[in-house]
Amino acid sequence: MLIDTHAHLDQDEFDADRAEVIGRAIAAGVDAIVAVGVTAESSAATVKLSAEYPSVYAAVGIQPNYCGEAKPGDWEQILELAKGPKVVAIGETGLDRYWDYSPFDVQQDYFDRHLRLSRECGLPFIVHTRGSDADVVAMLEEARRRSRLAGVMHSFTGSSQTAARCIELGLYVSFAGMVTFKKSEELRAVAAAIPEDRILIETDSPYLSPHPLRGKRNEPANLIHTARVVAEARGVSFEQFAEQTTANAKKLFRIQ
């Protein structure tokens, strides 16, 4: 059994065959998928999917590249959606200096909102970071001074030092298809050093298809490729790694 801790199942890329995609995931041993919202509308769609499919759970939030275009009432909708019975996380949230889609101070404001909402509703948060690791860690450190943290660094591509600091702050670290790429030796070394009780895996589908499927639409069934590569890098069996990451995901997201 595997758990895909981050997939964008609501997106247009899955409109033609969403049920088949979820069916293929189950057939491949991916028994649970966290569908992650990036806008208020997207978050509402993930909640709807979680109600329709037993294996799907929802995360609700406004991703940093979209918070600059958030409309009045969107944040209030996130607050309401967070109360849903199969909502297991807040996000994705975070900071992004790579794309210039949202003013950075607006991103920081929304990141802080998500962190506070996570604490208030008792749900973990999901962090997106691109070109902004130091900024993210600084805000996490500030939030940690207010209360303990529960969350995950999603699709991690940062340094071993950043990973270690995030783990010290109480977070999990998740790896997506990029860890399988031939030139990702350094990232595999980072994945190999994560404590066994803090590592997660994901697809981030429809993006980041793992080797040998690069260039194709990604989907949750492909999680098995990432799991095998990271298990090999860590020197453990696929079965042992699957069991450990599933236990970690169940603990963080309280998936029964």
N, C-alpha and C positions, 0 to 999 in steps of 0.2 A: 504494500500500500504506500502511495505517495500522496502528498498534498501540495497542490500548486498554490503558493501563498500570494500570487499576484498575477492576475490576468484581466484584460479589458474586454470581457465577453460582450459588453453592450455595444461595442463599436460596429460601424457599418461593415467592416470586413467579414463579420460573422452573420450578417443578415440572411444570406442565402442558405446557410446550413448549420445554424447554431445548435439545434437539437442533435444533429449528427456529430458535431464537434464535441459536445458534452458526452455523447455516447461513446465516441472513440477514446475519450479520456478515461472513462470508467473501464473500458475494455483493456486499456493499457496499464491499469492498476492505479490510476489517479482518482482516488475515491472522493476527494473534496477539492473545491476550487474557491478561492477568494476572489470575487469579481470586484474590481476597484474602480470607483468613480473619480472623475477629474473635474466635473462641473456639477452644479446643482441638478441639472437635467440628467446628466450621466449617472449621478448618484441615485436618483430616483429610478433609473432604469436598472441599476444593479440590484436594488431592493426588490424590484418586480421580478427579476430573474431568480433571486433567491427564494421567492415565494413559489415560483413555477417549477424549479428543479431541486430535488432533495439534496443533491450533492453540491449545490452552489450556495455560498455565503457572500455577504456584501460588506464592502467598506465604503464609507461616504465622506466626501470632502471636495475641496477645490484645489486642484494642482497649481503650483506656483505660476506656470506659464499661462494659466487661465484666470487667475485672480484679478488681473488688471481689467478684465472685461466682465467681472461679476456685476449683476444687476441688483437694484434694490430688492430685497426680499430673498435673494439667493442664500445668504448665510442663515437666515431664519429657517429656510427650507432644510438646510443641512442639520440644524439643531433638531428639527422635528424628525427627520429621517433617522437620525442616530438612535432614536427610541425603538426602532424596528426589531422584531424578535430574532431575525437572523443577521442583524448587523453586528459584525465581530471586530470592526476596527474603524478608526478615524483617519481619513486620508484618501488619496495620497496628498501629502503636504510637503513643505520643505522650501528650498531656495535653489535658484537657477541663474547663474551668471553667463551661461553659454548662449542661450537664446535671449534676445532682447524683446520679449513679448509683454512683460509686466514690469513697472517700476520697482526697483529693489526694495524701497521702503514699504510698498504695498505688499510685496511678497513676505517681508518680515512681519508685518501686521497680521497677515493671514496665517503664517506659520505659528505665531504666538496664540492666535485664536484656537487653532487646532490642538495645540499642546494643552491649553487650558480646558478645552472641551474633553479631551482624552482623560484628564484628571477628574473632571466633574462627573462624567458618565461611566468611568471605570473601564473604558475600552482602550486597547493599545493603539498607537498611531503608526502610520507608515510614512517613511521619510524618503523623498526624492531629493537628490543633490547632484548638480552638474556644474563644475567649475566653482563650487562654493563650499567645499568641505570645511574650511576653517570657519566660515560664517555659520554654518549649520552647527558645528561643535560648540561654538560660542553661545548660541541660543539654547542649545541643549544643556550646557553647563548652567546657564542662568535659570532655566526651568527646573533643573535638578536641585537648585538651592531652595526652591519653593516646595518640592515634593519629590517622591521617588518617580522614576520614569518606567514606562512599559511601552516598547515599540520596536520597530525593525528598520534598519537601513536597507532599503530595497534596491535590487539590481546593483549591488556594490561593485565599484571599480576603483576604490581609493587605495591608499597605502596601508601597510600593516600597522603603522602608528595610529592612523585615524580609526581603523577597525578596533584596535586595542582600547583606545579612549572611549569609543562608543560602548564597548562591552563593559568598561569600568562604570559608565553612566547607567548601565542597566539594560542596554539594548541587545537585540539579536542582529545578526548580519546575514543577508540573503544574497544568493548568487543566481544569475540568470545565464542565458545562452552564451554571453561573451566569454565566460570562463572556459568554454570548450574550444575557442578559436585557437588556431595553431600558434599564433604569436602572443598568446596570453599566459606565458609561463609565469610571469610575476604575479598575475592575479590568481593563478592556481596555487602558487606558494602562499599567498594570503589566505586563500580558502583552506589550505591544509593546516594552517596554524590557529584557526578559530576553535575555541573550546567546543567539545562535542555537544554540550547542552545549550549552545547559543547559535548554531548554524541552521539556516533555512535555505530552501531552493524555490525557484519560481520560473515561469516562462516570460512574464511581461508580454505575453501574446496580445495582439498579433505581431509584435515586434521581436527582434533579437533571436531569430531562429538559430538553434545550436548547430554546430557541425555534426553531421554532414548535410544539413538542410538549409544552409545559408542562402538567402535570396528568395526563399519561399515564405509564404504566410506561416507564422508560428501559431501553435495551438497547444492547449494543455497536455495532450497526449505525448508531446515531444519532451516533456519534463524528464522522461526516462534517460535521454541522452545526457542531459546536464548531471543527473544523479550519478550515472556511471562514471563520468569524467571526474567529478569531485570525489567520489568514493575512491577511485584509483589514486588520485593525488594525495588523499589522506591515508592510503595504505590499509583500507578496510574493505570488506566485501560490500557489494551492492546491497545485499539484503540487510546487513547491519546498518549501513548508512540510511537506507530507506526507513528502517524502523526508528532510528534516532531522530531524523528530521521530521518524521510524522509525529513522534512524541513531542518534539519541540513546538511544532505548529499547533498541535492540540492544546498545549499548555498556554501558549501566548494568546491564541485566539479563542480559547475555551470552546473548541469544536468537540462535540461528543461523538 
